[in-house]
Amino acid sequence: MPPHRFKSVEEYLSAQPQPVCDIGHALAVLVGEALPEARPSLWHGHPTWKLGKAPAVLVKAYTRHVTLALWRGSQVTDPSGRLVPSGAQQMAAVKLRAVDEVDPELFADWLRQARDAENAIRA
């Protein structure tokens, strides 16, 4: 997909090919439900949810998958083993290639843990 300046998270997600579009929308709904206090916006061109001024969650679309990344992901307990450290110091992420790979209960737990870790740092 050529570079594009999207105006909203919804516009970004809707512009993606299938199944990436559906995966992204499922994640956006999940993040909104699990972290209602987080503000969604486009940050560096990708959907990001912030807690206060700190980024907490990233959804990044690729041609054939979506990455869900948590800034404090290295502090999340994940018995499933699906959340893997990313290149950034504190980040961890999961790659999703189908909407049925979105696990609402597991991912909501990750999101709450990441929020709690961020809040502990800001306290």
C-alpha positions in Angstrom: 0.0 0.0 0.0 1.5 3.4 -0.9 2.1 5.9 1.8 -1.1 7.7 2.8 -2.0 10.2 5.4 -5.0 8.8 7.2 -7.2 11.1 9.2 -8.5 8.5 11.8 -7.9 5.1 13.2 -11.2 4.0 11.4 -10.0 5.3 8.1 -6.6 3.6 8.5 -8.2 0.2 9.3 -10.9 0.4 6.7 -8.3 1.0 4.0 -6.5 -2.3 4.6 -7.0 -5.4 2.5 -8.9 -8.4 3.9 -8.4 -10.1 6.3 -6.2 -7.4 7.7 -9.1 -4.9 7.8 -11.3 -7.3 9.9 -8.4 -8.2 12.2 -7.6 -4.5 12.8 -11.3 -3.7 13.5 -11.6 -6.6 15.9 -8.5 -5.3 17.8 -9.7 -1.7 17.9 -13.0 -2.8 19.5 -11.2 -5.0 22.0 -8.8 -2.2 23.0 -11.7 0.2 23.4 -13.5 -2.3 25.6 -10.5 -3.3 27.7 -9.0 0.2 28.1 -11.9 2.6 27.8 -9.6 5.4 29.3 -7.1 5.0 26.5 -7.2 7.6 23.7 -7.0 6.3 20.2 -5.1 8.3 17.6 -2.7 7.9 14.7 0.8 8.2 15.9 3.7 7.8 13.4 1.0 6.8 10.9 -0.4 3.8 12.9 -3.3 3.3 15.3 -2.0 3.9 18.8 -3.9 4.1 22.1 -2.3 6.3 24.8 -2.7 6.4 28.5 -2.2 10.1 29.3 0.7 11.1 27.1 2.3 7.6 27.1 1.6 5.2 24.2 0.3 1.9 25.4 -1.0 -0.1 22.4 -0.1 -0.2 18.7 -2.0 -1.9 15.9 0.1 -2.0 12.7 -1.2 -3.4 9.5 1.0 -5.2 7.0 0.0 -6.9 3.7 -0.8 -10.2 5.2 -0.9 -9.7 9.0 -1.6 -7.2 11.8 0.8 -6.7 14.7 -0.7 -5.9 18.1 2.1 -4.4 20.2 2.2 -3.4 23.9 4.7 -0.8 25.1 4.9 -2.5 28.5 4.5 -5.9 27.0 7.7 -7.2 28.5 6.0 -6.8 31.9 2.9 -8.8 30.9 2.5 -12.4 32.2 1.5 -14.5 29.2 0.9 -18.2 29.9 -0.1 -18.7 26.2 3.4 -17.9 25.0 2.0 -15.9 22.1 3.3 -12.5 23.2 6.9 -12.2 22.1 9.5 -9.5 22.8 9.9 -7.0 20.0 12.9 -4.9 19.0 12.1 -2.2 21.4 13.2 -2.3 25.1 9.9 -2.8 26.8 7.6 -3.9 23.9 6.1 -7.2 23.2 3.8 -8.1 20.3 1.7 -10.8 18.6 1.3 -11.2 14.8 -2.3 -12.1 13.6 -3.1 -13.5 10.2 -6.8 -14.3 10.7 -9.5 -12.7 12.7 -10.1 -16.0 14.6 -6.6 -15.6 16.0 -7.9 -12.7 18.1 -8.5 -14.1 21.6 -10.6 -11.5 23.4 -10.2 -12.9 26.9 -6.4 -13.3 26.6 -5.8 -10.1 24.8 -7.9 -8.1 27.3 -5.9 -9.5 30.1 -2.7 -8.4 28.4 -4.1 -5.0 27.8 -5.1 -4.6 31.5 -1.7 -5.8 32.6 0.1 -3.3 30.3 -2.1 -0.5 31.6 -1.4 -1.4 35.2 2.4 -1.5 34.4 2.2 1.9 32.8 0.1 3.3 35.7 2.7 1.9 38.2 5.5 3.8 36.4 3.5 7.1 36.4 2.4 6.8 40.1 
